[in-house]
Amino acid sequence: MKFIIAVCLSISLMIHVLMIISGHLGKSKAGAIMTKSNTTKKLEKFLDLDFYQTNNNRPEYNIKAEEVDHHNLKSGNLINPEAIFYKDDQEIYLKSNKGKFDIEKEKMVYLEDAVEVISPGSRLVSARASYDLGKDILHAIGAVSSNYNDYELESDELIFDRKNRTLAATGNVRTKHKGYKLNCDQGRYDLKTKKFVGSGNVDTNSRHNISGDRVRIKSDEIEAYPEEKRSIVKGNVSGSIERKRKYEGKVNFKADMISADLNNEKIELDSNIELKRNNVTITANKSKIFVQNYNKRLSYYELNGNVVIKQKLKDPKTMKSYNRMAFAEKLEGYAREKKIILTGTPRVESKNNIVRGSKIIIKENANLVEVLDSNALINTSE
């Protein structure tokens, strides 16, 4: 009787091995250990698994693990798994300390604890991740850090749609491309168009290659092209341009919308503009700042439409402070010479004096104004 039982067990084991081989099991160095699950189904445990699957004579995936509990090699739990999936003639490599997979029903692979994902030109690490084989979507959660070519991205959560070539990040989003930095609450990056759309506590920070000026802009929304250092921001927009030489000061600005193109060295402000430089505050409808012109004999900033200037000065005789107001349709500011040129029916009001002319020049730190018009009218009231 014992002999008959031994023969039956041997035949059963041979049939099981043949079934595994027909299911494309590459190798199992330590063999198979048979255990029982809580159900009537058998639960197989393999050590040093290397499972290779093909489809129409083309590689589909390769799963390796130090240990695996599985059902028919289609689902199970993994210890120290490594997996390679072949998509569009490219390899996607996944690695973690533990995980599970369901290739037949869910078509999913789940990884956790020191997750690493590598595909051509990119690398991602996170606390845990899932990969949808059918939709070709990777979902990473927890201290996500990714790098695509020279584009770096960190967030609490990231969804990488490989088919549509998009990255959707949420929670403490931090992006960087060379010297261009962009932070926000959530954002979406299109790898095809290289466009990033973000919202919530948007904060961009970049440095001009030639002048060394540091440009920082905050807003509610942004559409950015990091590789081109170009962006459009909207909603509670504010920012500053800080010179490399600290003693040269900086320009602070606000607007409803700002378009920044640092490759072409230009920042455009639109609607409800406020610009501050040294002791001068200016409001207008539209404005342009030419970053490269700070030390040139060219206008550093221009403002148009309902220009209003407020300048705080001191009377050289009494040493008392007073405000000088100026109004015009157009303003040109020259940073190197610290002067402002007003045109378009300009006028200047200070104390009891009113000055009008076709062109008026104001020095930033001087009490006198220059009127370039022989028909200038000066009214003084007691």
KEGU-678494 format. One record per residue: residue number from 1; x, y, z of N, C-alpha, C in turn. Coordinates in steps of 0.1 Angstrom, whole numbers. Atoms other than C-alpha are relative to their C-alpha. Layout:
N
k,n_x,n_y,n_z,ca_x,ca_y,ca_z,c_x,c_y,c_z
NUM,X,Y,Z,X,Y,Z,X,Y,Z
...
***
This chain:
382
k,n_x,n_y,n_z,ca_x,ca_y,ca_z,c_x,c_y,c_z
1,8,-12,0,0,0,0,9,13,0
2,-9,-12,-1,28,25,9,6,2,-14
3,-6,-1,13,44,17,-25,-10,7,-10
4,10,-5,9,11,25,-43,-2,15,2
5,1,-15,-4,8,59,-24,11,8,-5
6,-12,-7,4,44,68,-32,-1,2,-15
7,1,-1,14,38,61,-69,-10,11,-4
8,10,-10,3,6,82,-70,5,14,3
9,-5,-13,-3,24,111,-53,10,5,-10
10,-10,-3,10,52,109,-78,-6,4,-13
11,7,-4,12,28,110,-107,-6,13,1
12,6,-13,-2,10,139,-92,10,11,-1
13,-10,-11,1,42,159,-88,5,2,-14
14,-4,-1,14,52,151,-124,-10,8,-8
15,10,-8,7,19,164,-137,0,14,3
16,0,-14,-5,22,196,-116,12,7,-7
17,-11,-6,6,57,202,-130,-2,3,-15
18,3,-2,14,45,197,-166,-10,12,-2
19,9,-11,0,17,222,-159,7,13,1
20,-8,-12,-2,42,248,-147,8,4,-12
21,-8,-3,11,64,244,-176,-8,5,-12
22,9,-5,11,35,248,-201,-5,14,3
23,4,-14,-3,26,280,-182,12,10,-1
24,-11,-9,3,60,295,-192,8,3,13
25,-9,-2,-11,79,291,-159,14,-1,-5
26,-14,1,5,115,299,-167,8,-9,9
27,-8,9,-9,132,284,-136,-4,3,14
28,2,-1,-14,128,277,-99,11,-7,7
29,-13,6,-5,162,271,-84,-2,-9,12
30,2,8,-12,149,258,-51,-11,-10,-1
31,11,9,2,121,238,-66,-13,5,6
32,14,-4,-5,84,239,-53,-3,-7,13
33,4,5,-13,71,235,-18,-15,0,0
34,14,1,0,35,223,-16,-6,2,14
35,7,-2,-13,13,237,12,-15,0,-3
36,14,-1,1,-24,240,18,-5,14,4
37,6,-13,-3,-45,272,18,-12,-3,9
38,13,1,-8,-77,279,38,-11,-5,-8
39,11,5,9,-97,269,7,4,-13,-5
40,-3,13,6,-98,238,-13,11,1,-11
41,-10,-2,10,-74,253,-38,14,-1,7
42,-13,1,-5,-37,247,-34,8,13,-2
43,-8,-12,1,-13,275,-27,15,-5,-1
44,-14,4,3,22,271,-42,10,11,5
45,-10,-10,-5,53,287,-27,13,-4,-7
46,-13,2,7,85,291,-48,10,9,5
47,-11,-8,-4,119,303,-39,8,3,-13
48,-8,-4,12,141,322,-65,-8,-2,-13
49,8,1,12,113,325,-90,5,9,-12
50,-3,-7,12,120,336,-126,-10,-4,-10
51,11,3,8,88,337,-146,0,9,-13
52,-1,-7,13,89,347,-183,-12,-3,-8
53,13,2,8,57,353,-203,2,6,-14
54,0,-5,14,54,357,-241,-14,1,-5
55,13,-1,7,26,367,-264,2,2,-14
56,-3,1,15,26,359,-301,15,1,-3
57,-15,1,2,63,350,-298,8,13,3
58,-7,-12,-4,71,384,-283,0,1,15
59,0,-1,-15,82,391,-247,-11,9,5
60,10,-8,-6,54,404,-225,4,5,13
61,-5,-4,-13,68,404,-190,9,-11,6
62,-9,9,-7,94,388,-167,-1,4,15
63,2,-2,-14,87,385,-130,10,-9,8
64,-10,7,-9,115,376,-105,-3,3,14
65,2,-2,-15,112,372,-67,8,-10,8
66,-7,10,-9,131,356,-38,-10,-10,5
67,11,9,-5,98,341,-27,-13,4,-6
68,13,-3,5,63,339,-41,-10,-10,4
69,11,8,-2,30,325,-30,-10,3,-11
70,8,-4,11,8,322,-60,-11,-11,-4
71,10,9,6,-22,306,-78,2,-1,-15
72,-1,2,14,-15,292,-112,9,10,-7
73,-10,-10,5,13,318,-117,-7,12,-6
74,7,-11,6,-14,344,-125,-3,11,11
75,2,-10,-11,-17,361,-90,7,-6,12
76,-7,4,-12,1,360,-57,7,11,7
77,-8,-10,-8,23,377,-31,15,-2,-3
78,-14,1,4,60,385,-38,9,6,11
79,-10,-5,-9,91,390,-16,12,4,-9
80,-11,-6,8,118,413,-31,-2,-2,-15
81,3,2,14,102,413,-65,8,9,-9
82,-5,-7,11,118,425,-97,-8,-4,-13
83,8,3,11,96,428,-128,4,9,-12
84,-2,-7,12,102,438,-164,-12,-2,-9
85,11,1,9,73,446,-187,4,7,-13
86,-5,-4,13,78,451,-224,-12,7,-7
87,10,-8,6,57,479,-239,6,8,-12
88,-5,-8,11,62,494,-274,15,-1,-2
89,-14,3,2,96,477,-277,9,7,11
90,-7,-6,-11,106,494,-244,-1,-8,12
91,1,7,-12,114,479,-211,-4,9,12
92,4,-7,-12,97,490,-178,4,-9,11
93,-5,8,-11,116,478,-148,-5,5,14
94,6,-3,-13,99,477,-113,7,-9,10
95,-6,7,-11,115,467,-80,-5,5,13
96,4,-4,-14,105,468,-43,4,-11,9
97,-3,10,-10,109,449,-11,-11,-11,1
98,11,9,0,75,433,-13,-11,5,-10
99,11,-3,9,44,432,-35,-10,-11,-3
100,9,11,5,16,412,-52,-4,3,-14
101,4,-2,14,3,407,-87,-12,-8,-3
102,12,7,6,-29,397,-105,0,3,-15
103,-2,-2,15,-21,393,-142,-13,-4,-8
104,11,6,8,-53,374,-152,-12,9,1
105,12,-7,-2,-82,394,-137,2,15,1
106,-2,-14,-1,-71,428,-125,10,6,-9
107,-11,-4,8,-40,430,-147,8,11,7
108,-7,-10,-8,-22,448,-119,12,-6,7
109,-12,4,-9,11,447,-101,1,11,11
110,-1,-9,-11,13,462,-66,13,-1,7
111,-13,0,-6,46,472,-50,0,9,12
112,-2,-9,-12,55,487,-16,13,-2,7
113,-13,0,-7,85,495,5,12,1,-9
114,-12,-3,8,114,511,-14,-3,-3,-15
115,4,3,14,97,511,-48,9,8,-10
116,-8,-7,11,119,519,-79,-6,-4,-13
117,5,2,13,106,522,-114,9,7,-10
118,-9,-6,10,129,527,-144,-5,-4,-14
119,3,2,14,120,532,-180,9,9,-9
120,-9,-8,8,138,548,-210,0,15,3
121,-1,-15,-3,150,583,-199,-6,4,13
122,6,-4,-12,132,582,-166,2,-10,12
123,-2,9,-12,135,569,-130,-10,6,11
124,10,-4,-11,109,570,-101,2,-8,12
125,0,7,-13,111,561,-64,-12,5,8
126,12,-4,-9,82,561,-39,-1,-11,11
127,2,9,-11,69,544,-8,-8,-12,-6
128,7,11,6,44,523,-28,-6,4,-14
129,4,-3,14,31,520,-64,-9,-12,-5
130,7,10,7,7,501,-86,1,3,-15
131,-2,-1,14,11,494,-123,-12,-8,-7
132,11,6,8,-20,488,-146,6,-4,-13
133,-6,5,12,-7,465,-173,-9,3,-13
134,9,-2,11,-38,470,-195,0,14,-5
135,1,-14,3,-40,508,-194,14,6,-1
136,-14,-5,0,-2,512,-190,1,13,8
137,0,-12,-10,-6,536,-160,7,-4,12
138,-7,2,-12,17,538,-131,-5,10,11
139,5,-9,-11,3,552,-98,9,-2,12
140,-9,0,-12,29,561,-71,-5,9,11
141,5,-7,-12,21,573,-36,11,0,11
142,-9,-1,-12,43,586,-7,14,3,-4
143,-13,-5,3,74,607,-11,5,-4,-14
144,-3,4,13,74,603,-48,11,10,-6
145,-11,-8,6,106,615,-66,3,-6,-14
146,-2,5,13,110,612,-104,9,9,-8
147,-9,-7,9,134,622,-131,-2,-4,-14
148,2,3,14,126,624,-168,10,9,-8
149,-10,-8,7,157,635,-188,6,10,11
150,-4,-10,-9,166,668,-171,-11,6,8
151,12,-5,-7,131,673,-156,-2,-8,13
152,2,6,-13,128,666,-119,-13,3,6
153,13,-2,-6,95,662,-100,-1,-8,13
154,3,6,-13,86,655,-64,-14,3,4
155,14,-2,-5,51,651,-49,-4,-11,9
156,5,10,-9,30,632,-25,-6,-12,-8
157,7,10,8,12,613,-53,3,4,-15
158,-2,-2,14,19,608,-90,-6,-11,-8
159,5,9,10,1,592,-119,7,2,-13
160,-7,0,13,22,584,-150,-8,-8,-10
161,7,7,11,1,576,-181,10,-1,-11
162,-10,2,10,27,561,-204,-6,1,-14
163,6,0,14,3,557,-233,-2,15,-5
164,3,-14,4,-7,594,-233,12,10,3
165,-12,-8,-4,27,606,-220,-3,12,9
166,3,-10,-9,14,626,-191,4,-4,14
167,-3,1,-14,24,631,-155,-10,8,8
168,9,-7,-9,-3,641,-129,4,-1,14
169,-6,0,-14,11,651,-95,-9,8,9
170,7,-7,-10,-7,662,-63,7,0,13
171,-5,0,-13,4,673,-29,15,4,0
172,-14,-4,-2,36,694,-23,8,-2,-13
173,-6,2,13,45,694,-60,13,9,-1
174,-13,-7,2,82,704,-66,6,-4,-13
175,-6,3,13,96,706,-101,12,8,-2
176,-13,-7,3,130,716,-114,5,-4,-14
177,-6,3,12,145,719,-148,12,10,-1
178,-12,-8,0,181,731,-147,-2,12,10
179,1,-11,-9,179,766,-131,-15,5,3
180,14,-4,-1,140,768,-134,-7,-8,11
181,7,8,-10,120,758,-103,-14,4,1
182,14,-2,0,83,755,-100,-7,-8,11
183,7,7,-11,62,746,-69,-14,3,0
184,14,-2,-1,25,742,-65,-7,-12,8
185,8,10,-7,-3,721,-49,-2,-12,-9
186,3,10,10,-11,701,-80,4,4,-14
187,-4,-3,14,0,699,-116,0,-12,-9
188,0,10,11,1,681,-149,10,3,-10
189,-10,-2,10,30,677,-172,-2,-9,-12
190,1,7,13,27,667,-209,13,-2,-6
191,-13,2,5,58,650,-221,1,2,-15
192,-1,-2,14,49,655,-257,1,15,-3
193,0,-15,2,42,693,-256,10,7,9
194,-9,-6,-10,65,698,-226,-6,12,7
195,8,-10,-7,38,719,-210,-4,-5,14
196,4,3,-13,31,720,-173,-11,10,4
197,11,-8,-5,-2,732,-159,-2,-2,15
198,1,2,-14,-4,738,-122,-10,10,7
199,10,-9,-8,-27,754,-95,3,-2,15
200,-1,0,-15,-27,763,-58,14,3,5
201,-13,-4,-6,2,782,-42,11,-1,-10
202,-11,1,10,22,784,-74,11,10,3
203,-12,-8,-3,57,797,-69,11,-4,-9
204,-11,3,10,83,799,-97,12,8,4
205,-12,-6,-4,119,808,-92,11,-3,-11
206,-10,3,11,145,812,-120,10,11,0
207,-11,-10,1,178,830,-127,3,3,-14
208,-4,-4,13,186,850,-158,14,-4,-3
209,-13,6,3,216,833,-176,11,11,0
210,-10,-11,2,234,866,-184,1,9,11
211,-1,-10,-10,225,892,-159,1,-6,14
212,0,6,-13,221,868,-130,-12,4,9
213,12,-4,-7,188,884,-120,-8,-12,5
214,9,11,-5,166,862,-98,-14,5,-2
215,14,-3,3,130,863,-110,-9,-10,8
216,9,8,-8,103,850,-86,-14,5,-2
217,14,-4,2,66,849,-93,-9,-10,7
218,10,8,-7,37,837,-72,-14,2,-6
219,13,-1,5,1,830,-83,-9,-11,4
220,10,11,-2,-30,808,-82,1,-11,-11
221,-1,9,11,-25,792,-116,12,3,-9
222,-12,-2,9,3,787,-141,-1,-10,-12
223,-2,8,11,8,774,-176,15,2,-4
224,-15,-2,1,46,768,-180,6,-9,-10
225,-8,8,9,71,755,-205,14,1,6
226,-13,-1,-8,101,749,-181,12,0,-9
227,-12,1,9,126,740,-209,2,14,-7
228,-1,-13,7,119,774,-226,0,11,10
229,1,-10,-10,117,793,-193,-11,10,-3
230,12,-8,4,83,806,-204,-12,-4,8
231,12,4,-8,51,808,-184,-10,11,0
232,11,-9,-2,17,825,-180,-6,-3,13
233,5,2,-13,4,830,-145,-12,9,2
234,13,-8,-2,-31,842,-133,-4,-2,15
235,6,1,-13,-48,849,-100,9,4,11
236,-8,-4,-11,-33,869,-71,15,0,-3
237,-14,1,5,-1,874,-91,9,10,7
238,-10,-9,-5,29,889,-74,14,-5,-3
239,-13,5,3,66,887,-79,11,11,2
240,-11,-9,-2,100,903,-78,12,-4,-10
241,-12,2,7,132,908,-98,11,5,9
242,-11,-4,-9,163,908,-76,13,-1,-7
243,-13,-1,7,196,919,-89,10,-9,7
244,-11,8,-6,227,898,-85,8,8,10
245,-6,-9,-9,243,928,-69,-10,5,10
246,10,-4,-10,223,933,-37,-3,15,1
247,1,-14,-2,230,970,-35,-8,7,-11
248,8,-6,11,212,976,-68,-15,-2,2
249,14,1,-4,179,966,-51,-8,-9,-9
250,8,9,8,150,949,-67,-13,7,-4
251,13,-5,5,116,955,-85,-10,-10,5
252,12,8,-4,84,942,-69,-12,3,-9
253,11,-2,9,53,938,-90,-12,-8,4
254,13,8,-1,16,927,-89,-8,2,-13
255,8,-1,12,-9,921,-117,-11,-11,0
256,10,11,1,-40,901,-127,6,-12,-8
257,-6,10,8,-19,882,-152,14,4,-4
258,-13,-2,4,18,879,-161,5,-10,-10
259,-6,9,10,35,864,-191,15,2,1
260,-14,-1,-1,72,857,-186,7,-8,-10
261,-8,7,11,96,848,-214,15,3,3
262,-13,-3,-4,131,847,-199,11,-3,-11
263,-10,2,11,148,833,-230,0,12,-9
264,0,-13,7,136,865,-248,1,12,9
265,-3,-10,-10,143,884,-216,-11,11,1
266,12,-9,-1,108,899,-213,-10,-5,10
267,11,3,-9,81,900,-186,-11,10,-3
268,12,-8,3,46,913,-196,-10,-1,11
269,10,-1,-11,21,924,-169,-13,6,-6
270,13,-5,6,-16,929,-177,-11,2,11
271,11,-3,-8,-44,946,-158,3,1,15
272,-2,-3,-14,-43,962,-123,14,-2,5
273,-14,2,-2,-6,965,-123,5,10,11
274,-7,-9,-10,15,978,-94,14,-4,0
275,-14,3,1,52,981,-97,8,9,10
276,-7,-8,-9,76,992,-70,15,-1,-2
277,-15,0,2,113,1002,-74,5,12,8
278,-5,-10,-9,132,1020,-47,-11,8,7
279,11,-8,-7,110,1049,-35,-11,3,-9
280,10,-3,10,87,1048,-66,-10,-11,0
281,11,10,2,53,1030,-68,-8,5,-12
282,7,-3,12,36,1029,-101,-12,-10,-3
283,11,9,4,2,1016,-112,-4,4,-15
284,3,-2,14,-10,1011,-148,-9,-12,-5
285,8,11,5,-31,989,-171,9,-11,-6
286,-9,10,6,-2,972,-189,15,4,2
287,-14,-3,-3,35,969,-184,9,-11,-6
288,-10,9,5,67,953,-199,13,3,8
289,-13,-2,-6,100,947,-181,10,-8,-9
290,-11,6,8,131,941,-202,12,-3,9
291,-10,4,-10,154,921,-180,14,3,-4
292,-14,-2,5,185,925,-201,4,14,0
293,-3,-14,2,183,963,-201,4,8,12
294,-2,-7,-13,191,971,-165,12,9,-1
295,-12,-8,1,226,984,-172,2,6,-14
296,-1,-6,13,219,997,-207,-7,13,-1
297,8,-12,2,208,1030,-220,-13,-2,-8
298,13,4,6,175,1014,-229,-10,-1,11
299,10,1,-10,142,1013,-211,0,-13,7
300,0,13,-8,142,987,-183,-15,-4,2
301,14,3,-1,104,989,-179,-8,11,-6
302,9,-9,6,75,1004,-197,-14,-3,5
303,14,1,-5,39,1011,-185,-9,8,-9
304,9,-7,8,9,1021,-205,-14,0,5
305,15,-1,-4,-27,1033,-198,-2,3,15
306,3,-5,-13,-37,1053,-168,12,-2,10
307,-12,1,-8,-2,1055,-154,-1,10,12
308,0,-9,-12,0,1069,-118,12,-4,8
309,-12,2,-8,32,1074,-99,-1,7,13
310,-1,-6,-14,36,1079,-62,14,-1,5
311,-14,-1,-4,70,1090,-50,2,7,13
312,-2,-6,-13,81,1096,-14,13,7,0
313,-13,-8,0,107,1124,-11,1,7,13
314,-2,-8,-12,122,1146,16,4,14,-5
315,-4,-14,3,124,1184,14,14,3,6
316,-14,-2,-4,161,1193,15,1,11,10
317,0,-11,-10,153,1224,36,-5,-4,13
318,7,4,-13,129,1211,62,3,-14,4
319,-3,15,-2,139,1174,59,-13,-7,3
320,13,7,-2,102,1166,61,-4,-8,-13
321,4,9,11,87,1138,39,-12,6,-6
322,12,-3,8,62,1145,12,-2,-9,-12
323,2,8,12,46,1127,-17,-1,8,-12
324,1,-6,13,50,1136,-53,-8,-10,-9
325,9,8,8,23,1123,-77,2,4,-15
326,-1,-3,15,26,1120,-115,-10,-9,-7
327,11,7,8,0,1110,-142,4,1,-14
328,-3,0,14,5,1100,-178,-7,-12,-7
329,5,12,7,-6,1076,-205,12,-10,-3
330,-11,9,2,29,1062,-210,12,4,9
331,-12,-2,-8,60,1057,-189,11,-9,-4
332,-12,8,3,95,1046,-197,10,2,11
333,-9,-1,-11,119,1038,-169,14,-5,-4
334,-14,3,3,157,1037,-172,8,-3,13
335,-5,4,-13,173,1018,-144,14,5,2
336,-14,-4,-1,209,1027,-151,1,15,4
337,0,-14,-3,202,1064,-151,-10,5,11
338,10,-3,-10,175,1062,-125,-9,12,-3
339,9,-10,4,151,1083,-145,-12,-6,-6
340,13,4,5,115,1081,-156,-5,11,-10
341,5,-10,10,101,1097,-188,-15,-3,-2
342,15,0,1,64,1105,-190,-4,7,-13
343,6,-6,12,45,1111,-222,-15,-3,0
344,15,2,1,8,1114,-232,-6,9,10
345,5,-10,-9,-4,1146,-215,4,-3,15
346,-4,3,-14,17,1140,-184,-1,13,9
347,0,-11,-10,15,1161,-152,6,-5,13
348,-6,4,-13,33,1161,-119,-5,10,11
349,6,-8,-11,18,1173,-86,9,-3,12
350,-7,2,-12,39,1179,-55,-2,13,9
351,4,-11,-9,30,1201,-25,-11,8,-7
352,11,-8,6,11,1230,-41,3,3,-15
353,-4,-3,13,28,1228,-75,-6,-11,-10
354,5,9,11,13,1213,-108,9,4,-12
355,-8,-2,12,36,1208,-138,-6,-8,-11
356,5,6,12,23,1200,-173,9,2,-12
357,-8,-1,12,40,1193,-206,-2,-12,-9
358,1,12,9,43,1170,-236,9,-11,4
359,-9,10,-5,72,1152,-220,6,5,13
360,-6,-4,-13,84,1152,-184,9,-11,5
361,-10,9,-5,115,1136,-169,1,1,15
362,-1,0,-15,116,1126,-132,12,-9,4
363,-11,8,-5,147,1115,-114,-5,-7,13
364,6,7,-11,140,1088,-88,3,6,13
365,-3,-5,-13,158,1104,-59,2,15,0
366,-2,-15,1,157,1141,-70,-14,7,2
367,13,-7,-2,131,1167,-60,-4,8,-13
368,3,-7,12,133,1185,-94,-5,-9,-11
369,5,7,12,115,1175,-126,4,9,-12
370,-4,-7,12,125,1184,-161,-11,-1,-10
371,12,-1,10,98,1196,-186,6,3,-13
372,-6,-2,14,108,1192,-223,-11,5,-9
373,10,-7,8,82,1216,-237,-1,14,3
374,0,-15,-2,83,1253,-242,-13,5,5
375,13,-4,-4,46,1254,-235,-4,-5,13
376,3,5,-13,49,1239,-201,-7,10,9
377,7,-9,-8,25,1254,-176,2,-4,15
378,-2,3,-14,34,1257,-139,-10,9,8
379,10,-8,-8,6,1267,-115,4,-2,15
380,-3,0,-14,14,1275,-79,-11,6,8
381,11,-6,-8,-13,1280,-53,5,1,14
382,-5,-3,-14,-7,1294,-18,-7,-10,9
***
